């Protein structure tokens, strides 16, 4: 274990203005699969949202980027809208009645009405867009580094940033994001693990190891990486998939996530 020095927080006892937190190595969870579901093997999955049992998916690549509504249990595409050829779509999050869809290097996010799929507006950001989620207060954006940005959902301005790390190292290549049980979940590009991150400290509390299910898809193409997480509070499941995977997998959220945080 290692003592980590952090700035003093309100209501925290400390000596000399510094509080010390003892951080352990993240626990590694290898989950059982509850169900296997069909997934479109042509979908370069970049982001997922679930709303009252309805699944929305952002897919990437230039010339192939789309926003789609997908039937959860069958993988059937119910409706879709194709983006212009010069846009590479990325992460997806819900904000009120809208969906917010990132772009990779275009420097802006699309604000789309969830029911009509019509674009209502957009906002810009610096650097690349990778993953996006929301915690009920902020939109949370990843850019491939180890730093997450927390955006005001009305002004889209960055209100704080969070460095993600374990006790030994920074965790870079943070990709698709989700939020569940009060924790941020992040795919880590080119790995077969999901990081479960404390949103206050940035420490990885545990790893969800999906190497066994990912290997089947990586054998066909090394670019078909694990990417795509959605938490469904209705039945306490995680839906996970990857880029151009022909399957998605349901996991028990209670088995893989810590107990819900008091927020």
C-alpha positions as CSV (number, residue, x, y, z in Angstrom):
1,X,0.0,0.0,0.0
2,X,1.1,3.6,-0.6
3,X,0.2,6.9,1.1
4,X,-1.1,9.4,-1.4
5,X,-0.9,13.1,-0.5
6,X,-3.9,15.1,-1.7
7,X,-5.0,18.8,-1.2
8,X,-7.0,19.3,2.0
9,X,-10.8,18.8,1.6
10,X,-13.4,20.5,3.6
11,X,-14.2,18.6,6.8
12,X,-11.1,16.4,6.6
13,X,-8.7,16.1,9.5
14,X,-5.1,16.6,8.4
15,X,-1.6,17.6,9.5
16,X,-0.1,20.6,7.9
17,X,-2.9,21.1,5.4
18,X,-2.4,17.7,3.7
19,X,-4.7,14.6,4.0
20,X,-3.2,11.1,3.4
21,X,-5.2,8.4,1.7
22,X,-3.9,4.8,1.8
23,X,-4.6,3.3,-1.7
24,X,-4.6,-0.4,-2.4
25,X,-4.2,-2.2,-5.6
26,X,-7.5,-2.5,-7.6
27,X,-9.4,-5.7,-7.1
28,X,-9.7,-7.7,-10.4
29,X,-13.2,-9.2,-11.1
30,X,-13.7,-11.9,-13.8
31,X,-17.4,-11.9,-14.3
32,X,-19.8,-14.7,-15.3
33,X,-21.9,-13.9,-18.4
34,X,-25.6,-13.9,-17.7
35,X,-26.7,-13.8,-21.4
36,X,-25.2,-13.4,-24.8
37,X,-27.1,-11.2,-27.3
38,X,-26.7,-10.5,-31.0
39,X,-24.8,-7.4,-32.1
40,X,-24.1,-6.0,-35.5
41,X,-20.7,-7.2,-36.7
42,X,-20.4,-4.1,-39.0
43,X,-20.9,-1.6,-36.1
44,X,-17.7,0.1,-35.0
45,X,-19.1,0.7,-31.6
46,X,-18.1,4.0,-29.9
47,X,-20.8,4.8,-27.4
48,X,-24.0,3.4,-25.9
49,X,-27.0,4.8,-24.0
50,X,-30.0,3.0,-22.5
51,X,-33.3,4.8,-21.8
52,X,-36.3,2.9,-20.5
53,X,-35.1,-0.3,-22.2
54,X,-34.2,1.4,-25.5
55,X,-30.6,1.1,-26.7
56,X,-28.9,3.9,-28.6
57,X,-25.5,3.4,-30.2
58,X,-22.9,5.7,-31.8
59,X,-20.7,4.0,-34.4
60,X,-17.5,5.4,-35.9
61,X,-15.1,5.4,-38.9
62,X,-15.1,8.0,-41.7
63,X,-17.9,7.4,-44.1
64,X,-19.6,4.9,-41.8
65,X,-20.5,6.9,-38.7
66,X,-24.1,6.7,-37.5
67,X,-26.5,7.2,-34.6
68,X,-28.8,4.3,-34.2
69,X,-31.6,2.9,-32.1
70,X,-31.1,-0.8,-31.6
71,X,-33.5,-3.4,-30.2
72,X,-31.7,-4.6,-27.1
73,X,-32.5,-8.3,-27.2
74,X,-32.2,-9.0,-31.0
75,X,-29.6,-6.4,-32.1
76,X,-32.0,-5.3,-34.9
77,X,-31.5,-1.7,-36.0
78,X,-34.8,0.1,-35.5
79,X,-33.7,3.4,-37.0
80,X,-30.5,5.2,-37.9
81,X,-29.1,8.4,-39.2
82,X,-25.9,8.6,-41.1
83,X,-23.4,11.3,-40.5
84,X,-21.4,13.2,-43.2
85,X,-18.5,11.4,-44.7
86,X,-15.9,13.7,-43.0
87,X,-17.1,13.0,-39.5
88,X,-15.8,10.2,-37.3
89,X,-18.3,9.7,-34.5
90,X,-17.3,8.7,-31.0
91,X,-18.9,8.6,-27.5
92,X,-22.6,9.0,-26.7
93,X,-24.4,10.3,-23.6
94,X,-27.9,11.3,-22.6
95,X,-28.6,14.9,-21.5
96,X,-32.2,15.5,-20.6
97,X,-34.3,14.5,-23.7
98,X,-31.3,14.8,-25.9
99,X,-28.4,12.6,-27.0
100,X,-24.9,14.1,-27.2
101,X,-22.6,12.5,-29.7
102,X,-18.9,13.2,-29.8
103,X,-16.6,13.4,-32.8
104,X,-13.0,12.2,-32.8
105,X,-11.0,15.0,-34.4
106,X,-13.7,17.3,-35.8
107,X,-13.7,19.3,-32.5
108,X,-17.4,19.3,-31.8
109,X,-20.2,17.3,-30.3
110,X,-23.7,17.0,-31.9
111,X,-26.8,17.7,-29.7
112,X,-29.6,15.5,-31.1
113,X,-33.2,15.1,-30.1
114,X,-33.6,11.6,-28.8
115,X,-37.0,11.0,-30.4
116,X,-36.5,12.5,-33.9
117,X,-32.7,12.1,-34.3
118,X,-32.7,15.7,-35.6
119,X,-29.6,17.7,-34.7
120,X,-30.6,20.7,-32.5
121,X,-27.1,22.2,-32.0
122,X,-23.5,21.5,-31.3
123,X,-20.7,22.6,-29.0
124,X,-16.9,22.6,-29.4
125,X,-14.1,21.3,-27.3
126,X,-10.3,21.2,-27.4
127,X,-8.5,18.1,-28.5
128,X,-10.0,14.7,-29.4
129,X,-13.3,13.3,-28.3
130,X,-13.3,9.6,-27.2
131,X,-15.9,8.6,-24.6
132,X,-18.8,10.4,-23.0
133,X,-21.2,9.7,-20.1
134,X,-23.1,11.7,-17.5
135,X,-23.5,11.5,-13.7
136,X,-26.7,13.5,-13.3
137,X,-24.7,16.7,-12.7
138,X,-22.1,16.8,-15.4
139,X,-21.2,15.4,-18.8
140,X,-18.0,13.5,-18.4
141,X,-15.6,13.4,-21.5
142,X,-12.5,11.3,-22.2
143,X,-9.9,12.2,-24.8
144,X,-7.6,9.2,-24.9
145,X,-5.4,10.6,-22.0
146,X,-5.7,9.7,-18.3
147,X,-7.7,12.9,-17.7
148,X,-11.5,13.1,-17.6
149,X,-13.3,16.5,-18.1
150,X,-16.5,17.3,-16.3
151,X,-18.7,19.6,-18.4
152,X,-21.6,21.7,-17.4
153,X,-24.5,20.2,-19.4
154,X,-26.0,23.6,-20.1
155,X,-22.9,25.7,-21.0
156,X,-20.6,22.8,-22.0
157,X,-17.8,24.5,-20.2
158,X,-15.2,22.4,-18.3
159,X,-15.9,22.7,-14.6
160,X,-13.3,20.3,-13.3
161,X,-10.8,17.6,-14.4
162,X,-9.9,14.3,-12.9
163,X,-6.6,12.4,-13.3
164,X,-7.2,8.6,-13.4
165,X,-4.6,6.4,-11.8
166,X,-3.8,3.3,-9.8
167,X,-1.3,3.4,-6.9
168,X,1.5,2.6,-9.3
169,X,0.7,4.4,-12.5
170,X,-1.5,6.7,-14.6
171,X,-4.3,5.0,-16.6
172,X,-4.1,6.4,-20.1
173,X,-6.2,5.6,-23.2
174,X,-9.5,6.1,-21.4
175,X,-12.1,5.4,-24.0
176,X,-15.9,4.7,-23.9
177,X,-17.4,5.7,-20.6
178,X,-20.4,4.8,-18.4
179,X,-21.7,5.7,-15.0
180,X,-23.2,3.3,-12.5
181,X,-23.4,2.8,-8.7
182,X,-21.8,6.2,-8.4
183,X,-18.6,5.2,-10.2
184,X,-17.2,6.0,-13.6
185,X,-16.7,2.9,-15.8
186,X,-14.1,3.2,-18.6
187,X,-12.9,1.0,-21.4
188,X,-9.2,1.3,-21.8
189,X,-8.2,1.2,-25.4
190,X,-6.1,-1.8,-26.5
191,X,-6.9,-3.7,-23.3
192,X,-9.6,-6.2,-22.3
193,X,-10.4,-4.5,-19.0
194,X,-12.9,-2.0,-17.8
195,X,-11.7,0.5,-15.1
196,X,-14.1,1.2,-12.2
197,X,-13.1,4.7,-11.1
198,X,-13.9,6.7,-8.0
199,X,-15.1,10.1,-9.3
200,X,-13.8,12.0,-6.3
201,X,-10.2,10.7,-6.2
202,X,-9.6,9.3,-9.7
203,X,-8.3,6.1,-8.3
204,X,-9.3,2.8,-10.1
205,X,-11.2,0.8,-7.4
206,X,-11.4,-2.4,-9.4
207,X,-10.8,-3.9,-12.9
208,X,-13.4,-5.9,-14.7
209,X,-11.4,-8.5,-16.7
210,X,-13.2,-9.4,-19.9
211,X,-10.2,-11.1,-21.6
212,X,-12.0,-14.4,-22.0
213,X,-14.9,-13.0,-24.0
214,X,-12.8,-10.4,-25.9
215,X,-10.2,-12.9,-27.3
216,X,-12.8,-14.5,-29.6
217,X,-13.3,-11.2,-31.4
218,X,-9.6,-10.1,-31.3
219,X,-8.6,-13.3,-33.0
220,X,-10.4,-12.1,-36.2
221,X,-9.0,-8.5,-36.2
222,X,-6.8,-6.8,-33.6
223,X,-8.8,-3.5,-34.1
224,X,-12.0,-5.2,-32.9
225,X,-11.3,-4.0,-29.4
226,X,-13.6,-4.1,-26.3
227,X,-15.5,-0.9,-26.5
228,X,-19.1,-0.3,-25.3
229,X,-20.6,-0.3,-21.8
230,X,-24.1,0.6,-20.7
231,X,-25.5,0.2,-17.2
232,X,-29.2,-0.6,-16.9
233,X,-30.6,0.3,-13.5
234,X,-33.9,-1.4,-14.2
235,X,-32.4,-4.9,-14.0
236,X,-29.0,-4.2,-12.5
237,X,-27.1,-5.4,-15.6
238,X,-24.1,-4.2,-17.6
239,X,-24.3,-4.6,-21.4
240,X,-20.9,-4.8,-22.9
241,X,-19.6,-5.2,-26.5
242,X,-16.8,-4.2,-28.8
243,X,-16.0,-2.8,-32.2
244,X,-17.4,-5.0,-34.9
245,X,-18.3,-7.7,-32.4
246,X,-21.2,-10.0,-33.5
247,X,-22.2,-10.5,-29.8
248,X,-22.9,-8.4,-26.8
249,X,-22.8,-9.7,-23.2
250,X,-25.0,-9.1,-20.1
251,X,-23.2,-9.0,-16.8
252,X,-24.6,-8.7,-13.3
253,X,-23.8,-5.1,-12.1
254,X,-24.1,-6.3,-8.5
255,X,-21.4,-8.9,-9.1
256,X,-18.9,-6.6,-10.8
257,X,-19.5,-3.1,-9.3
258,X,-18.9,-2.0,-5.8
259,X,-22.0,-1.2,-3.7
260,X,-23.6,2.0,-4.7
261,X,-21.9,5.1,-3.3
262,X,-23.8,7.6,-1.2
263,X,-23.8,10.8,-3.3
